[in-house]
Amino acid sequence: MWLTRYQMYRRIQQCLGQNNLLPIKGRILGISSIDNFKSQISISSDANITIAQYPEVDMQRLPYETESFDVVISDQVIEHVQDAIKAIQESLRILKKDGLAIHTTCFMSHIQPNPKEYWRFSPEVLRYLFRGSAEILQCEGWGNRIAIFLCLVSDIFRYMQIPDSRFDLRHLIATHNEDRYPIHTWIVAKK
């Protein structure tokens, strides 16, 4: 996993583990890609995965029945939808009772033109979007001034692979967090 997302996926996995939600199972909707969550999904017949590619499948108008999924995962998608409130409401609409929503997004990042980007989300905004609709299990951000500087210097650093060795300088940078400088933010919520 690369620099800007390494700690985010580790923290999400820790949250799921602490809440006895690993492995992820049931009927799972992955919006665009869930490659970064595959190690956390049950490899038995306990998982039925549907992938919906955004923007071909509009997250603001999901073509699925109400309460039809156990888990909804959108990984770096909600910044691309025009109506983020509607997209979050739709993800909650299709979740069964006690269903799990995992949304990752960005706060400080370069603009990606395709598809267009409309939003940046702080952890506070993510909490606001889920207010009164779900129990928030985790809502955080990750980033630090060193990582921001490295990403500004070159995208090579953004996509730098991070070893699991905690004594490696890349690992130290990727796991150090300064709350005031989030590059990526995320929320894990239970309906």
C-alpha positions as CSV (number, residue, x, y, z in Angstrom):
1,M,0.0,0.0,0.0
2,W,1.2,3.5,-0.8
3,L,2.1,6.4,1.5
4,T,-1.2,8.4,1.6
5,R,-3.5,5.5,2.2
6,Y,-1.4,3.0,4.3
7,Q,-2.5,4.1,7.7
8,M,-6.1,4.7,6.7
9,Y,-6.6,1.1,5.7
10,R,-4.8,-0.2,8.8
11,R,-7.1,2.0,11.0
12,I,-10.2,0.8,9.3
13,Q,-9.1,-2.8,9.7
14,Q,-8.4,-2.2,13.4
15,C,-11.9,-0.7,13.8
16,L,-13.5,-3.7,12.2
17,G,-11.5,-6.1,14.3
18,Q,-12.3,-4.3,17.5
19,N,-16.0,-4.4,16.7
20,N,-16.0,-8.1,15.7
21,L,-16.8,-7.3,12.1
22,L,-14.0,-9.2,10.5
23,P,-14.0,-10.9,8.2
24,I,-16.5,-8.7,6.3
25,K,-19.3,-11.0,5.0
26,G,-22.8,-10.9,3.7
27,R,-24.1,-9.1,0.6
28,I,-21.4,-6.4,-0.2
29,L,-21.7,-3.5,-2.6
30,G,-18.4,-2.1,-3.7
31,I,-18.7,1.2,-5.4
32,S,-15.9,1.5,-8.0
33,S,-13.3,-0.7,-6.3
34,I,-12.8,-2.7,-3.1
35,D,-9.4,-4.0,-3.9
36,N,-8.0,-2.4,-0.8
37,F,-10.5,-4.3,1.3
38,K,-10.1,-7.8,-0.2
39,S,-7.9,-9.0,2.6
40,Q,-10.7,-8.2,5.1
41,I,-13.5,-9.9,3.2
42,S,-14.5,-13.5,3.9
43,I,-13.1,-15.8,1.3
44,S,-15.8,-18.4,2.0
45,S,-19.3,-18.4,0.6
46,D,-20.2,-15.9,3.4
47,A,-19.6,-13.0,1.0
48,N,-21.5,-12.1,-2.1
49,I,-19.8,-9.1,-3.8
50,T,-21.5,-6.7,-6.3
51,I,-19.2,-4.1,-7.9
52,A,-20.9,-0.9,-9.2
53,Q,-18.6,1.3,-11.2
54,Y,-19.0,5.0,-10.7
55,P,-20.1,7.0,-12.7
56,E,-21.7,4.3,-14.8
57,V,-23.8,3.5,-11.7
58,D,-24.8,6.8,-10.1
59,M,-24.1,6.7,-6.3
60,Q,-26.8,9.4,-5.9
61,R,-29.5,7.0,-7.4
62,L,-28.4,3.5,-6.6
63,P,-30.4,0.9,-8.6
64,Y,-30.9,-1.5,-5.7
65,E,-33.8,-2.3,-3.4
66,T,-34.0,-0.7,0.0
67,E,-32.3,-2.7,2.7
68,S,-30.7,-5.1,0.3
69,F,-27.0,-5.1,1.3
70,D,-25.1,-5.9,4.5
71,V,-22.1,-3.7,3.6
72,V,-21.5,-0.8,1.3
73,I,-18.0,0.3,0.6
74,S,-17.0,3.4,-1.5
75,D,-13.3,3.9,-1.7
76,Q,-12.4,7.4,-2.9
77,V,-15.7,8.0,-4.6
78,I,-17.9,10.5,-2.7
79,E,-15.7,13.5,-3.6
80,H,-16.7,12.9,-7.2
81,V,-20.5,13.0,-6.8
82,Q,-22.4,16.3,-7.2
83,D,-24.8,15.7,-4.3
84,A,-22.7,14.1,-1.5
85,I,-25.7,14.2,0.9
86,K,-27.9,12.3,-1.5
87,A,-25.1,9.7,-2.1
88,I,-24.7,9.0,1.6
89,Q,-28.4,8.8,2.0
90,E,-28.6,6.3,-0.8
91,S,-25.8,4.2,0.7
92,L,-27.8,4.1,3.9
93,R,-31.1,3.4,2.2
94,I,-29.8,0.2,0.6
95,L,-28.2,-1.1,3.8
96,K,-30.0,-3.6,6.0
97,K,-30.5,-2.9,9.7
98,D,-27.2,-3.2,11.4
99,G,-25.5,-2.9,8.0
100,L,-22.0,-1.4,7.7
101,A,-21.1,1.6,5.6
102,I,-17.4,2.3,4.9
103,H,-16.6,5.5,2.9
104,T,-13.1,6.8,2.3
105,T,-12.3,10.1,0.6
106,C,-9.8,12.9,0.4
107,F,-9.2,16.2,2.1
108,M,-5.8,17.5,0.8
109,S,-5.0,16.0,-2.5
110,H,-4.5,17.2,-6.1
111,I,-7.6,17.5,-8.3
112,Q,-8.3,14.5,-10.5
113,P,-10.2,15.6,-13.6
114,N,-11.8,12.3,-14.6
115,P,-14.4,12.0,-13.2
116,K,-14.7,15.6,-11.9
117,E,-14.2,16.3,-8.2
118,Y,-16.7,18.4,-6.3
119,W,-15.9,18.1,-2.6
120,R,-13.3,17.7,0.1
121,F,-14.3,16.1,3.4
122,S,-13.0,16.7,6.9
123,P,-13.8,14.1,9.5
124,E,-16.3,16.7,10.9
125,V,-18.2,16.8,7.6
126,L,-18.4,13.0,7.4
127,R,-19.8,12.9,10.9
128,Y,-22.3,15.6,9.9
129,L,-23.4,13.6,6.8
130,F,-24.2,10.6,9.0
131,R,-25.8,12.5,11.9
132,G,-28.9,10.7,13.3
133,S,-28.7,8.0,10.6
134,A,-26.1,5.6,11.8
135,E,-23.8,4.7,14.7
136,I,-20.3,6.0,13.9
137,L,-17.7,3.4,14.8
138,Q,-14.8,5.3,13.4
139,C,-14.4,8.7,11.7
140,E,-10.8,9.9,11.2
141,G,-8.3,11.5,9.0
142,W,-4.7,10.8,8.2
143,G,-1.9,13.1,7.1
144,N,1.1,15.0,8.2
145,R,3.2,17.9,7.0
146,I,6.1,15.7,5.8
147,A,3.7,13.6,3.6
148,I,2.0,16.7,2.2
149,F,5.4,18.1,1.3
150,L,6.5,14.9,-0.3
151,C,3.3,14.7,-2.3
152,L,3.8,18.3,-3.5
153,V,7.3,17.6,-4.6
154,S,6.3,14.6,-6.7
155,D,3.5,12.0,-7.2
156,I,6.3,9.4,-7.0
157,F,6.2,9.9,-3.2
158,R,2.4,9.7,-3.1
159,Y,2.5,6.2,-4.6
160,M,5.6,5.1,-2.7
161,Q,5.1,1.6,-1.3
162,I,5.3,1.3,2.5
163,P,7.0,-1.7,4.1
164,D,5.5,-3.1,7.3
165,S,8.8,-2.7,9.1
166,R,8.2,0.0,11.8
167,F,11.9,0.9,11.7
168,D,11.8,2.0,8.0
169,L,11.6,5.8,7.5
170,R,8.8,5.3,4.9
171,H,6.8,3.4,7.5
172,L,7.4,6.1,10.2
173,I,6.1,8.8,7.8
174,A,3.1,6.7,6.7
175,T,2.0,6.0,10.3
176,H,2.7,9.5,11.8
177,N,-0.5,11.5,12.0
178,E,-1.1,15.2,12.6
179,D,-4.9,15.8,12.9
180,R,-4.6,19.3,11.5
181,Y,-3.2,18.0,8.1
182,P,-5.5,15.2,6.8
183,I,-4.8,14.0,3.3
184,H,-7.4,11.3,3.4
185,T,-10.5,10.9,5.6
186,W,-12.9,8.1,6.2
187,I,-15.9,6.9,8.2
188,V,-17.1,3.4,9.3
189,A,-20.7,3.5,10.4
190,K,-23.3,0.9,11.4
191,K,-27.0,1.5,10.4
